[in-house]
């Protein structure tokens, strides 16, 4: 198959074995921190401050991975500049849609940038975009690490999609955008669902149930409280990806080619 211009060569952040292992470990810890309600024993997390503290540690780990990449020379000045520009764009886009029927305008850029610049860049962009938008909108709180981690996964997985091109690529990215919209909402609800205890409710979290019953309760909770909102996010992301995808992909790939990320720089007197 002919390489797609700017796709593989435009990887703004390379992920060698050590960095990949760090991201894998962080992701495994993220899965544990999201999924603990399905496996925790009764009373294991009676202190509601424990899960946010877990994610505070994970947030430090994420930032450590990014800064380790910078220190080790795997993010050059051009990649940092691109990361800053796209983070600012996402931070500006997010307030335009959030709060109206679940419409989210930030995820399609995460998908497209992760596709062009690679999973390492997508992971970093998900973190920095949500951090910047939280500062811009005053959305700093215990939910912010959850959002950052969820968006980091969205951007990273976009960079790991199969190498298609043309209409097939656009269709794949639109479908992925819709799926990631649902998945983000599915995960983010876990940041507060375990603390909505109601012994009389059939959809509230009940400590001590087996994982199957707990999952059934959560799926019902997700369906009746969040599915409509997440559908707005999924549809918005898919539509924006399909409509703006060709132009944005072309612009990002052109920028990747001109930047020549990772190319050695020789200073000539």
Secondary structure, 3 states (H helix, E strand, C coil): CCCCCCCCCCCCCCCCHHHHHHHHHHHHHHHHHHHHHHCCCCCCCCCCHHHHHHHHHHHHHHHHHHHHHHHCCCCCHHHHHHHHHHHHHHHHHHHHHCCCCCCCCCHHHHHHHHHHHCHHHHHHHHHHHHHHHHHHHCCCCCCHHHHHHHHHHHHHHHCCCCCCCHHHHHHHHHHHHHHHHHHHHHHHHHHCHHHCCCCCCCCCCCCCCCHHHHHHHHHHHHHHHCHHHHHHHHHHHHHHHHHHHHHHHHHHHHHHHHHCCCCCCCCCC
